[in-house]
Amino acid sequence: MKRTLSIVVAAVVVGCGSGMSGDYGGKDCLYEKLTFKSDGAVYIKFMGMEAPGQYKVDGDRVVLTAADGRGIVFTKTGNTLSANAAGMKIRCTKQ
C-alpha cells in the first residue's frame, strides 16, 4: 500500500512592494502627516508629536496600528486613504 502526502504551502506577503510609501495628509486628514515606508513601518504625526507604527495592505484596505496598539483601517482609492472613525470622515491624500 502506497501513501502519498501532499503539502501545499501558500505565503502572502502584505505591505512589501505594495506601493505604499511616502507622506499622506491634508486638511481632511485627522493626522498632520502619515509617513509610510515600504518595509511596513509608518510614522504618525499627530498634535506635533511623531509615533512609530506598522501597516499592512490587504487589497484596497490599509490597516494601520500604532505602537500603543490602537489602530485604524483605511480604504485606499488611488492616492487617497479614507476611513470613518468616531463619527468623522477622514481623508488623507498623498503629498
Order of alpha helices (4+ residues) and beta strands (2+ residues): beta-beta-beta-beta-beta-beta-beta-beta
